[in-house]
């Protein structure tokens, strides 16, 4: 946690230890607790961040949730300083909902591939090429891109909003995630054009390997975030946002689950369902981990 006037340059961030001893970690966590209390601040964390940060948020009266609920919690909390443990657009979202509060982040270098892959100048030019379309953007974008849009959606409400727009005769320009956009188009039948973006984590899930893993665990239910490729989504028993995945894990009649989203979610899934087994869906990379988170 960069506080007490410290700035987080690339070189400073590189000096942060990769691994801490149990004693050092305990001392650091205690220092964070003290600073939060002294500064009248509250810590909000995303499901995807390190498990220690998730635990700290809950232990200190903050919350662990998706990006919109993080911002809503910060808006409604008495604290006038919010410490947002997540990526940059999440800090921006918190500031948009509560412009009067001070919003801090451990580092502004924590960015989202969907956000970075949709720069506002290029996106604005893309919108200008399709003036007849209603612009709908996903929450995983910069404040500048959000400002260019007609509608802003989360993965929880995107289907309902696009379906309603389609029923009113709107043609849609969607950004930035082409996989989520494709899922929405298949579900709603809306006329949509897509910005060519993808989440570097969810884009790594591979259907061929997932099908093989399902054979190894025939009783397991597959939980998939809709930012995943279409052939992975087709293998799912439940498709939805981080909150929807948590709900499905609680309510589906199964003891084993294969999960296709950032593996930071495993911490909360296991906490909420201690008797159940959660298995990471296979990827083409080392694992489904957002290095920025």
Buried (B, 14 or more C-beta within 10 A) or exposed (E): BBBEEEEBEEEEEEEEEEEBEEEEEEEBBEEBBEBBEEBEBBBBBBBBBEBBBBBBBBEBEBBBBBBBBBBBBBBEBEBEBBBBBBBBBBBBBBBBBBEEBBBBBBBEBBBBBBBBBBEBEEBBEBBEEEEEBBBBBBBBBBBBBBEBBBBBBBBBBBBEBBBEBBEEEBBBBBBBBBBBBBBBBEBBEBEBBBBEBBBBBBBBBBBEBBBEBBEEBEEBBBBBBBBBBEEBBEBBBBBBBBBBBBBBBEEBEBEEBBBBBBBBBBBBBBEEBEEBEBBBBBBEEEEBBBEBB
